[in-house]
Amino acid sequence: MYTLGHDFIPPQIHAGGLRYHGMAPTVSHLRKLGLIDRGRVTQSKVFEAAVLFARTKASCPRPNRRTPFRAAIDEAIAAREEDQENA
């Protein structure tokens, strides 16, 4: 299993109580096979995505569910830009 290590100390920021530093065995295996890759999203970008989602859908996702929204927004923007370059 991939972890951040026993000596990892998270930065002193708001983390919404999310302090799990490991990963599910299936996800670790997919990473080892190279089928998925990790991403890094800043906290401010995650909150921007949550605000955008809340304004669009009139619902705010829980803190531990906000990061995928940012990742999805980033992927959509990248796809749109790639499509514009190919047009």
BATI-522742 format. One record per residue: chain; x, y, z of N, C-alpha, C, O in turn. Coordinates in nm, 2 decimals. Layout:
BEGIN
cadena_nc1_nc2_nc3_cac1_cac2_cac3_cc1_cc2_cc3_oc1_oc2_oc3
A_X_Y_Z_X_Y_Z_X_Y_Z_X_Y_Z
...
This chain:
BEGIN
cadena_nc1_nc2_nc3_cac1_cac2_cac3_cc1_cc2_cc3_oc1_oc2_oc3
A_0.08_-0.12_0.00_0.00_0.00_0.00_0.09_0.12_0.00_0.19_0.13_0.07
A_0.05_0.22_-0.08_0.12_0.35_-0.08_0.07_0.44_0.03_-0.05_0.45_0.05
A_0.16_0.50_0.10_0.13_0.60_0.21_0.22_0.71_0.20_0.31_0.71_0.12
A_0.20_0.81_0.28_0.29_0.93_0.28_0.40_0.90_0.38_0.49_0.99_0.39
A_0.40_0.79_0.44_0.51_0.76_0.54_0.48_0.79_0.68_0.40_0.87_0.71
A_0.55_0.72_0.77_0.52_0.73_0.91_0.57_0.87_0.97_0.52_0.91_1.07
A_0.66_0.93_0.90_0.71_1.06_0.95_0.64_1.18_0.88_0.68_1.29_0.90
A_0.53_1.16_0.80_0.46_1.27_0.74_0.39_1.35_0.84_0.32_1.30_0.92
A_0.41_1.48_0.83_0.34_1.58_0.91_0.27_1.67_0.82_0.34_1.75_0.75
A_0.13_1.67_0.82_0.06_1.76_0.72_0.08_1.91_0.76_0.10_1.94_0.88
A_0.07_2.00_0.66_0.08_2.14_0.69_-0.03_2.18_0.78_-0.14_2.12_0.79
A_-0.01_2.29_0.85_-0.11_2.34_0.95_-0.22_2.42_0.87_-0.22_2.55_0.88
A_-0.30_2.36_0.80_-0.41_2.42_0.73_-0.54_2.35_0.76_-0.54_2.25_0.83
A_-0.65_2.41_0.72_-0.78_2.34_0.74_-0.78_2.22_0.65_-0.76_2.22_0.53
A_-0.81_2.10_0.71_-0.82_1.98_0.63_-0.95_1.91_0.66_-0.97_1.80_0.62
A_-1.04_1.97_0.73_-1.18_1.92_0.75_-1.17_1.79_0.83_-1.27_1.71_0.81
A_-1.07_1.76_0.91_-1.06_1.64_0.98_-1.02_1.52_0.90_-1.02_1.41_0.95
A_-0.98_1.54_0.78_-0.93_1.44_0.69_-0.78_1.41_0.71_-0.70_1.49_0.66
A_-0.75_1.31_0.78_-0.61_1.28_0.82_-0.57_1.14_0.78_-0.47_1.09_0.83
A_-0.64_1.08_0.69_-0.60_0.94_0.64_-0.49_0.96_0.54_-0.50_1.02_0.44
A_-0.37_0.89_0.57_-0.26_0.91_0.48_-0.22_0.78_0.40_-0.12_0.77_0.34
A_-0.31_0.69_0.39_-0.29_0.57_0.32_-0.38_0.57_0.20_-0.45_0.67_0.16
A_-0.39_0.46_0.13_-0.48_0.44_0.01_-0.53_0.30_0.01_-0.46_0.21_0.06
A_-0.64_0.28_-0.05_-0.70_0.15_-0.06_-0.61_0.06_-0.14_-0.55_0.10_-0.23
A_-0.60_-0.07_-0.10_-0.52_-0.16_-0.18_-0.55_-0.17_-0.33_-0.45_-0.18_-0.41
A_-0.67_-0.16_-0.37_-0.70_-0.17_-0.51_-0.65_-0.04_-0.58_-0.59_-0.06_-0.69
A_-0.66_0.07_-0.52_-0.61_0.19_-0.58_-0.46_0.19_-0.58_-0.40_0.23_-0.68
A_-0.40_0.14_-0.48_-0.25_0.12_-0.48_-0.20_0.03_-0.59_-0.10_0.06_-0.66
A_-0.28_-0.08_-0.61_-0.24_-0.17_-0.72_-0.26_-0.11_-0.86_-0.17_-0.12_-0.94
A_-0.37_-0.03_-0.88_-0.38_0.04_-1.01_-0.27_0.14_-1.03_-0.23_0.16_-1.14
A_-0.23_0.21_-0.93_-0.12_0.30_-0.94_0.01_0.23_-0.97_0.09_0.27_-1.06
A_0.04_0.11_-0.91_0.16_0.04_-0.94_0.16_-0.01_-1.08_0.26_-0.02_-1.14
A_0.04_-0.05_-1.13_0.03_-0.09_-1.27_0.04_0.02_-1.37_0.05_0.00_-1.49
A_0.04_0.14_-1.32_0.04_0.26_-1.41_-0.09_0.29_-1.48_-0.09_0.37_-1.57
A_-0.20_0.24_-1.43_-0.33_0.27_-1.49_-0.39_0.40_-1.44_-0.48_0.45_-1.51
A_-0.35_0.44_-1.32_-0.39_0.57_-1.27_-0.27_0.65_-1.22_-0.16_0.59_-1.20
A_-0.28_0.78_-1.21_-0.18_0.86_-1.16_-0.23_0.95_-1.06_-0.35_0.98_-1.05
A_-0.15_1.00_-0.97_-0.19_1.09_-0.87_-0.20_1.23_-0.92_-0.13_1.27_-1.02
A_-0.27_1.31_-0.86_-0.28_1.45_-0.90_-0.26_1.54_-0.77_-0.28_1.49_-0.66
A_-0.23_1.66_-0.79_-0.22_1.75_-0.68_-0.30_1.87_-0.71_-0.29_1.94_-0.81
A_-0.39_1.90_-0.61_-0.48_2.02_-0.62_-0.47_2.10_-0.50_-0.47_2.04_-0.39
A_-0.45_2.23_-0.51_-0.44_2.31_-0.39_-0.58_2.33_-0.33_-0.68_2.32_-0.39
A_-0.57_2.36_-0.20_-0.69_2.37_-0.12_-0.78_2.48_-0.17_-0.90_2.47_-0.18
A_-0.72_2.59_-0.21_-0.80_2.71_-0.26_-0.87_2.67_-0.39_-0.98_2.72_-0.42
A_-0.81_2.59_-0.48_-0.87_2.55_-0.60_-0.99_2.46_-0.57_-1.09_2.46_-0.64
A_-0.97_2.37_-0.47_-1.08_2.28_-0.43_-1.20_2.36_-0.38_-1.31_2.33_-0.42
A_-1.18_2.46_-0.30_-1.28_2.55_-0.25_-1.35_2.63_-0.37_-1.47_2.64_-0.37
A_-1.27_2.67_-0.46_-1.33_2.74_-0.58_-1.42_2.65_-0.65_-1.53_2.69_-0.70
A_-1.38_2.52_-0.67_-1.47_2.42_-0.74_-1.60_2.40_-0.66_-1.70_2.38_-0.72
A_-1.59_2.39_-0.53_-1.70_2.37_-0.44_-1.80_2.49_-0.46_-1.92_2.47_-0.46
A_-1.75_2.61_-0.46_-1.83_2.73_-0.48_-1.90_2.73_-0.61_-2.02_2.75_-0.62
A_-1.83_2.69_-0.72_-1.88_2.68_-0.85_-1.99_2.58_-0.86_-2.10_2.60_-0.91
A_-1.97_2.46_-0.80_-2.07_2.36_-0.79_-2.19_2.40_-0.72_-2.30_2.38_-0.76
A_-2.17_2.47_-0.60_-2.28_2.51_-0.52_-2.37_2.62_-0.60_-2.49_2.61_-0.59
A_-2.30_2.71_-0.67_-2.38_2.81_-0.75_-2.45_2.74_-0.86_-2.56_2.79_-0.90
A_-2.39_2.64_-0.92_-2.45_2.58_-1.04_-2.56_2.48_-1.00_-2.67_2.48_-1.07
A_-2.54_2.40_-0.90_-2.64_2.29_-0.86_-2.72_2.32_-0.74_-2.80_2.24_-0.70
A_-2.69_2.44_-0.67_-2.76_2.47_-0.55_-2.74_2.36_-0.44_-2.83_2.34_-0.36
A_-2.63_2.31_-0.44_-2.59_2.20_-0.34_-2.44_2.21_-0.32_-2.36_2.23_-0.42
A_-2.40_2.19_-0.20_-2.25_2.20_-0.17_-2.20_2.06_-0.13_-2.25_2.00_-0.03
A_-2.10_2.01_-0.20_-2.05_1.87_-0.16_-1.98_1.88_-0.03_-1.93_1.98_0.01
A_-1.98_1.76_0.04_-1.90_1.75_0.16_-1.75_1.78_0.14_-1.71_1.76_0.03
A_-1.68_1.82_0.24_-1.54_1.86_0.22_-1.46_1.74_0.16_-1.37_1.77_0.08
A_-1.48_1.62_0.21_-1.40_1.51_0.16_-1.44_1.46_0.02_-1.39_1.37_-0.04
A_-1.54_1.53_-0.04_-1.59_1.50_-0.18_-1.56_1.61_-0.28_-1.61_1.60_-0.39
A_-1.49_1.71_-0.24_-1.47_1.83_-0.32_-1.36_1.82_-0.42_-1.37_1.87_-0.53
A_-1.25_1.75_-0.38_-1.14_1.74_-0.47_-1.17_1.68_-0.61_-1.12_1.73_-0.71
A_-1.25_1.57_-0.62_-1.28_1.52_-0.75_-1.35_1.62_-0.84_-1.33_1.62_-0.96
A_-1.43_1.71_-0.78_-1.49_1.82_-0.86_-1.39_1.91_-0.93_-1.40_1.94_-1.04
A_-1.28_1.94_-0.85_-1.18_2.03_-0.91_-1.10_1.95_-1.02_-1.07_2.01_-1.12
A_-1.08_1.82_-0.99_-1.01_1.74_-1.10_-1.09_1.73_-1.22_-1.04_1.74_-1.33
A_-1.22_1.72_-1.21_-1.31_1.71_-1.32_-1.32_1.84_-1.40_-1.32_1.84_-1.52
A_-1.32_1.95_-1.33_-1.32_2.08_-1.39_-1.19_2.10_-1.47_-1.19_2.15_-1.58
A_-1.08_2.07_-1.41_-0.95_2.08_-1.48_-0.94_2.00_-1.60_-0.89_2.04_-1.70
A_-0.99_1.87_-1.59_-0.99_1.78_-1.71_-1.08_1.84_-1.82_-1.05_1.84_-1.94
A_-1.20_1.90_-1.79_-1.29_1.96_-1.89_-1.22_2.08_-1.95_-1.24_2.09_-2.07
A_-1.16_2.16_-1.88_-1.09_2.28_-1.93_-0.98_2.23_-2.03_-0.96_2.29_-2.14
A_-0.90_2.13_-1.99_-0.79_2.08_-2.07_-0.85_2.02_-2.20_-0.79_2.04_-2.31
A_-0.96_1.95_-2.19_-1.02_1.89_-2.31_-1.07_2.00_-2.41_-1.06_1.99_-2.53
A_-1.13_2.10_-2.35_-1.18_2.21_-2.43_-1.07_2.29_-2.50_-1.08_2.32_-2.62
A_-0.96_2.31_-2.43_-0.84_2.38_-2.49_-0.78_2.29_-2.60_-0.74_2.34_-2.70
A_-0.77_2.16_-2.57_-0.72_2.07_-2.68_-0.81_2.07_-2.80_-0.75_2.07_-2.91
A_-0.94_2.07_-2.78_-1.03_2.07_-2.89_-1.02_2.20_-2.97_-1.02_2.20_-3.10
A_-1.00_2.31_-2.91_-0.98_2.44_-2.97_-0.85_2.44_-3.05_-0.84_2.50_-3.16
A_-0.75_2.38_-3.00_-0.62_2.37_-3.07_-0.63_2.28_-3.20_-0.56_2.31_-3.30
A_-0.71_2.18_-3.19_-0.72_2.09_-3.31_-0.83_2.14_-3.41_-0.84_2.08_-3.52
A_-0.90_2.24_-3.38_-1.01_2.29_-3.47_-0.95_2.37_-3.58_-1.03_2.42_-3.67
